[in-house]
Amino acid sequence: MSDSNNSLTVRDNRTGKEYDIPINDGTIKAADLGQIRTSDDEPGLATYDPGFVNTASCKSAVTFIDGDKGILEYRGYPIEQLAEKSSFLEVAYLLVHGALPTKEQYDAWVHEITYHTFVHENVKGFMQGFRYDAHPMGMLMASVGALSTFYPESKNISDPENRHIQIVRMIAKMPTLGAWAFRHAQGKPYVYPDNELSYTENFLSMLFKMSELRFEADPRLVKALDVLFILHADHEQNCSTNAVRSVGSSQVDPYSAVAAGVGALFGPLHGGANEAVLRMLRRIGSMENIPAFIEGVKNGNERLMGFGHRVYKNFDPRATIIKKACDDVFEVTGVNPLLAIAKELEKIALEDEYFIKRKLYPNVDFYSGLIYEAFQFPPEMFTVLFAIGRTPGWLAQWLELTQDTEQKIARPKQIYTGDRTLQFVPASERWK
Ligand SMILES: CC(C)(COP(=O)(O)OP(=O)(O)OC[C@H]1O[C@@H](n2cnc3c(N)ncnc32)[C@H](O)[C@@H]1OP(=O)(O)O)[C@@H](O)C(=O)NCCC(=O)NCCS
């Protein structure tokens, strides 16, 4: 029997029986419903929850989101403070280790990551084997998964030291793989990492360096990209993180689990919205077309891409930070003419009853595509940038999973709707 003040009493009208089910952390255990059954040989009651809209799959201390209040925190720190005052590698340390580093810990972490940016030459060999027009996300997914074959010891996931080195390797090598996928599509030689550069400077160097001895990126661009990585570093149990955890629950190595996360992120419902925003802005084309476009949205003909969020119903804190980063980037690259259209759309939408009533605000993707375009990234690269930023989050969540004694292999139930008791007739008789 549970504490009656902290429990749910369920009456099964099929049998008239009542059950007391404990409530902890605002949840009931789905397994507790299993005792509710009409007879001993019937299966117990289960929940049906496609897309996990109201099911907690884990306990996690990594990221907190309050969608109504527009709050996003990593390990208890507000995203606004981290974006303004921290760096991507410090945030990566925070996510993975659960606390901010001391100076010695930070220096050691940066050193480790910097000295693991190179990949085995054979990785370069097989990346070069992709078709000339291979999508960089496909290349990233395949190559990060293939790293498991270079580090077979990575399957020893119960060994803390082994877990640590694989985490370092993956955070270090993702930019190398992502940059090489980009160079591949351009038919340009792959650029090796430069260990004298910071994480984000080195990434830009691997993307854009040509014959100069050292690629020197504008510090304002480096900072803006670093901030974008921070903003994407984790977002609790989203589709790709759930994929990493689900695959990781089989106790496979972390490269395979992260490859699954990259695959999930590749989907247009997850990582692809900023590309859709750019297409929309281009289609609108000029200021005078905005009113007709907004009317079309309000009539339900289409959506205002980059607006609305499943969780954030007040504002997306990441969008506010990105808007500021936009101004910094355009100071260097010159203003993208689409920015004026985006700002006008936002202004109109925020004052319009249709959007106010439905709590539709700009999300992280509304401005990020404009920034990426200013860096001269083609749209296919946008999701690669997201994946590089999200890697520490995936790994922090994976690490938590490996140490969570309540976790089991992910294996949802189903409601079977197919045939039963058919009798098989061999093809030789069916096709007579
Ligand atoms: C993000 C998104 C999928 C969230 O969807 P959701 O929480 O399931 O919300 P719903 O689809 O139920 O929408 C609720 C209402 O707002 C409307 N709505 C939601 N997003 C809208 C948008 N971007 N433009 C216009 N109307 C929108 C819906 O039509 C619906 O209106 P109704 O009540 O009259 O039917 C959705 O807002 C969307 O498609 N946004 C555009 C794509 C995008 O920017 N995605 C990136 C997310 S980071």
The ligand as an SDF file (V2000), in Angstrom:
LIG
                    3D

 48 50  0  0  0  0  0  0  0  0999 V2000
    7.2670   23.2620  -33.8960 C   0  0  0  0  0  0  0  0  0  0  0  0
    5.8610   22.7150  -34.1710 C   0  0  0  0  0  0  0  0  0  0  0  0
    5.9950   21.4000  -34.9500 C   0  0  0  0  0  0  0  0  0  0  0  0
    5.1520   22.4750  -32.8180 C   0  0  0  0  0  0  0  0  0  0  0  0
    3.9450   21.9180  -33.0700 O   0  0  0  0  0  0  0  0  0  0  0  0
    2.8480   21.5340  -31.9630 P   0  0  0  0  0  0  0  0  0  0  0  0
    3.3380   21.8460  -30.6020 O   0  0  0  0  0  0  0  0  0  0  0  0
    2.4300   20.1430  -32.2450 O   0  0  0  0  0  0  0  0  0  0  0  0
    1.6960   22.5960  -32.2600 O   0  0  0  0  0  0  0  0  0  0  0  0
    0.4570   22.3560  -33.2040 P   0  0  0  0  0  0  0  0  0  0  0  0
    0.9090   21.8500  -34.5330 O   0  0  0  0  0  0  0  0  0  0  0  0
   -0.5430   21.5720  -32.4430 O   0  0  0  0  0  0  0  0  0  0  0  0
   -0.0740   23.8530  -33.3990 O   0  0  0  0  0  0  0  0  0  0  0  0
   -0.9930   24.5210  -32.5250 C   0  0  0  0  0  0  0  0  0  0  0  0
   -1.7300   25.5970  -33.3230 C   0  0  0  0  0  0  0  0  0  0  0  0
   -0.7980   26.5960  -33.7860 O   0  0  0  0  0  0  0  0  0  0  0  0
   -0.7420   26.6040  -35.2070 C   0  0  0  0  0  0  0  0  0  0  0  0
    0.6820   26.6690  -35.5730 N   0  0  0  0  0  0  0  0  0  0  0  0
    1.7150   26.0050  -34.9670 C   0  0  0  0  0  0  0  0  0  0  0  0
    2.8700   26.3670  -35.5330 N   0  0  0  0  0  0  0  0  0  0  0  0
    2.5600   27.2660  -36.4870 C   0  0  0  0  0  0  0  0  0  0  0  0
    3.3530   27.9820  -37.4000 C   0  0  0  0  0  0  0  0  0  0  0  0
    4.6800   27.8630  -37.4070 N   0  0  0  0  0  0  0  0  0  0  0  0
    2.7280   28.8310  -38.2640 N   0  0  0  0  0  0  0  0  0  0  0  0
    1.3790   28.9430  -38.2280 C   0  0  0  0  0  0  0  0  0  0  0  0
    0.5780   28.2910  -37.3860 N   0  0  0  0  0  0  0  0  0  0  0  0
    1.1630   27.4490  -36.5290 C   0  0  0  0  0  0  0  0  0  0  0  0
   -1.3670   25.3010  -35.6630 C   0  0  0  0  0  0  0  0  0  0  0  0
   -1.9130   25.4180  -36.9520 O   0  0  0  0  0  0  0  0  0  0  0  0
   -2.3970   25.0810  -34.5940 C   0  0  0  0  0  0  0  0  0  0  0  0
   -3.4700   25.9470  -34.8710 O   0  0  0  0  0  0  0  0  0  0  0  0
   -4.9890   25.4630  -34.6180 P   0  0  0  0  0  0  0  0  0  0  0  0
   -5.0870   25.3080  -33.1180 O   0  0  0  0  0  0  0  0  0  0  0  0
   -5.8300   26.5550  -35.1860 O   0  0  0  0  0  0  0  0  0  0  0  0
   -5.1300   24.1600  -35.3540 O   0  0  0  0  0  0  0  0  0  0  0  0
    5.0370   23.7460  -34.9950 C   0  0  0  0  0  0  0  0  0  0  0  0
    4.9070   24.9570  -34.2660 O   0  0  0  0  0  0  0  0  0  0  0  0
    5.6350   24.0080  -36.3780 C   0  0  0  0  0  0  0  0  0  0  0  0
    5.3690   23.2770  -37.3180 O   0  0  0  0  0  0  0  0  0  0  0  0
    6.4910   25.0820  -36.5010 N   0  0  0  0  0  0  0  0  0  0  0  0
    7.1250   25.3590  -37.7690 C   0  0  0  0  0  0  0  0  0  0  0  0
    8.3110   24.4520  -37.9680 C   0  0  0  0  0  0  0  0  0  0  0  0
    9.4960   24.7900  -37.0860 C   0  0  0  0  0  0  0  0  0  0  0  0
    9.8810   25.9420  -36.9850 O   0  0  0  0  0  0  0  0  0  0  0  0
   10.0840   23.7690  -36.4540 N   0  0  0  0  0  0  0  0  0  0  0  0
   11.2590   23.9310  -35.6260 C   0  0  0  0  0  0  0  0  0  0  0  0
   10.9830   23.6110  -34.2000 C   0  0  0  0  0  0  0  0  0  0  0  0
   12.4540   23.9480  -33.2350 S   0  0  0  0  0  0  0  0  0  0  0  0
  1  2  1  0
  2  3  1  0
  2  4  1  0
  2 36  1  0
  4  5  1  0
  5  6  1  0
  6  7  2  0
  6  8  1  0
  6  9  1  0
  9 10  1  0
 10 11  2  0
 10 12  1  0
 10 13  1  0
 13 14  1  0
 14 15  1  0
 15 16  1  0
 15 30  1  0
 16 17  1  0
 17 18  1  0
 17 28  1  0
 18 19  1  0
 18 27  1  0
 19 20  2  0
 20 21  1  0
 21 22  1  0
 21 27  2  0
 22 23  1  0
 22 24  2  0
 24 25  1  0
 25 26  2  0
 26 27  1  0
 28 29  1  0
 28 30  1  0
 30 31  1  0
 31 32  1  0
 32 33  2  0
 32 34  1  0
 32 35  1  0
 36 37  1  0
 36 38  1  0
 38 39  2  0
 38 40  1  0
 40 41  1  0
 41 42  1  0
 42 43  1  0
 43 44  2  0
 43 45  1  0
 45 46  1  0
 46 47  1  0
 47 48  1  0
M  END
$$$$
